[in-house]
C-alpha cells in the first residue's frame, strides 16, 4: 500500500513538473513575441488552471519578472524613438515663430479690410436713411418740439399754482398760530 501511495506521489510530481514546463514554455514564447504575459492568457495557452499558477509562487514571480522585462523593452523603444535633438527643437521654434508672424500680418490685413467694408455699409445706410426720410423726419422733429414747448408751459403753470398754494398754506398756518396765542 505504501508503494502505491509513493507511486501516486511520483505521478503527481511528474504531472506538476510537466505543467510547470508548459507554463515556462508559454512564458518564453510570449516574451519572444513581445506580448505581456497576463496570467489568464498564460494559463489558457499552457492548458492549466489559473489556480495552478497562483499555487506556484515561483511561476507567478517569473511571469511578473518577464512582464517587467517586456515593459522595460517597450519603454526603451519608445524613449529612443521620442528623443529629439536641440537643433530640431530650435528649428521647430523658428518655424513656429515664422508662422505666427505670417498669421499676425494676415490678421491685421483682414481687420483692416473688415473695417473698410463695415464703414462703406454704414455710409450707404446713412445716405439711404437721409434721402428716404428727410421730409418726414423734419415734420416729426417739429411736432416733437411743439409738444416739448407745450409740456414746458404746462409745467411752469403748475409750478406757479403749487407755489401759490404753498404761500396760502403758510399764511393760514401763521394766522392759526397767532390766533391761539
Buried (B, 14 or more C-beta within 10 A) or exposed (E): EEEEEEEEEEEEEEEBEEBBEBBBEBBEEBBEEEEBBEBEBBBEBBEBEEEBBEEBEEBBEBBEEBBEEBEEEEEEEEEEEEEEEEEEEEEEEEEEEEEEEEEEEEEEEEEEEEEEEEEEEEEEEEEEEEEEEEEEEEEEEEEEEEEEEEEEEEEEEEEEEEEEEEEEEEEEEEEEEEEEE
